[in-house]
Amino acid sequence: MPTPHYPPLAVRRALRKLGGDLRDARKRRGLTAEIVAERAFTTRPTLQKIEAGDDGVGVGIYAAVLNALGLLDHLGQVADPSTDHVGQQLAAGALPTRVRRRSSPRPNPKPNPET
């Protein structure tokens, strides 16, 4: 039996915000929960869980709802390297301080005619 997963408070808050934002996006588009659930190939109770920020719902279902609302492109930008400022700083800090030219390989000695 798998160990229960209790995500950190920051994760739960982010999911609640995402769920609320998805609910607002659905309403701004004038779409009912039934229509969005159908377009996302899920059920209305699952959509209600997503809109409540339930951490037990798979990320794939969240992505399907984003797609149903026309917002899926933004998901691909979440961890984009161009917006990962911490990663960029770490990579810049790992650059070598000195770069040396590689030495060219030495030519092979003349082959031994006896072999």
C-alpha positions in Angstrom: 0.0 0.0 0.0 1.5 3.4 -1.0 2.3 5.9 1.7 -0.1 8.9 1.7 1.3 12.0 0.2 0.8 15.3 2.1 2.1 18.1 -0.1 3.6 21.2 1.6 1.5 24.2 2.3 3.0 26.2 -0.6 1.9 23.4 -3.0 -1.6 23.3 -1.7 -1.9 27.1 -1.9 -0.6 27.1 -5.5 -3.1 24.4 -6.5 -6.0 26.3 -4.8 -5.0 29.4 -6.7 -4.7 27.5 -10.0 -8.1 25.9 -9.4 -9.7 29.3 -8.7 -8.1 30.8 -11.8 -9.4 27.9 -13.9 -12.9 28.3 -12.5 -12.7 32.1 -13.3 -11.4 31.4 -16.8 -14.3 29.0 -17.4 -16.8 31.5 -16.2 -15.2 34.3 -18.3 -15.7 32.1 -21.3 -19.3 31.5 -20.4 -18.8 27.8 -20.2 -20.6 25.5 -17.9 -18.8 22.9 -15.8 -20.5 20.2 -17.8 -19.1 21.5 -21.1 -15.6 21.9 -19.8 -15.6 18.5 -18.2 -16.8 17.0 -21.5 -14.1 18.8 -23.5 -11.5 17.7 -21.0 -12.7 14.0 -21.1 -13.4 14.0 -17.4 -16.3 14.1 -15.0 -18.0 17.1 -13.5 -17.0 16.0 -9.9 -13.4 15.8 -11.0 -13.6 19.3 -12.5 -15.0 20.5 -9.2 -12.0 19.0 -7.4 -9.7 20.7 -9.8 -11.4 24.1 -9.3 -11.0 23.5 -5.6 -7.3 22.8 -6.0 -7.4 19.2 -5.0 -3.8 17.8 -4.9 -5.1 14.3 -5.5 -6.0 15.0 -9.1 -3.4 14.0 -11.6 -1.5 16.7 -13.5 -2.7 15.2 -16.7 -6.3 16.1 -15.9 -5.3 19.6 -15.0 -3.6 19.8 -18.4 -6.7 18.5 -20.1 -8.8 21.3 -18.4 -6.2 23.9 -19.5 -6.5 22.5 -23.0 -10.3 22.7 -22.9 -10.0 26.3 -21.9 -7.4 27.1 -24.5 -4.7 27.8 -21.9 -2.4 24.7 -22.5 0.4 26.7 -24.1 1.1 28.4 -20.8 1.8 25.1 -19.1 4.8 24.4 -21.4 6.3 27.7 -20.2 6.2 26.9 -16.5 9.8 25.5 -16.2 11.2 27.1 -19.4 14.9 27.7 -19.1 14.6 31.3 -20.2 12.5 32.1 -17.1 14.5 29.9 -14.7 16.6 32.7 -13.1 17.9 30.5 -10.3 19.0 27.9 -12.8 20.7 30.5 -15.0 22.6 31.9 -12.0 23.7 28.4 -11.0 24.8 27.6 -14.5 26.7 30.9 -14.8 28.5 30.1 -11.4 29.6 26.7 -12.7 31.4 28.2 -15.7 35.1 27.6 -15.7 37.3 30.6 -14.8 40.0 29.6 -17.3 39.6 28.0 -20.6 42.6 26.3 -22.3 43.0 25.4 -25.9 43.1 21.6 -26.4 46.5 20.4 -27.4 46.5 18.9 -30.9 47.1 15.1 -30.9 50.7 14.1 -31.7 51.3 12.5 -35.0 51.9 8.8 -34.9 55.5 7.7 -35.2 56.5 6.3 -38.5 55.3 2.7 -38.9 57.9 0.0 -38.3 58.7 -1.6 -41.7 59.6 -4.9 -40.0 56.0 -5.6 -39.0 
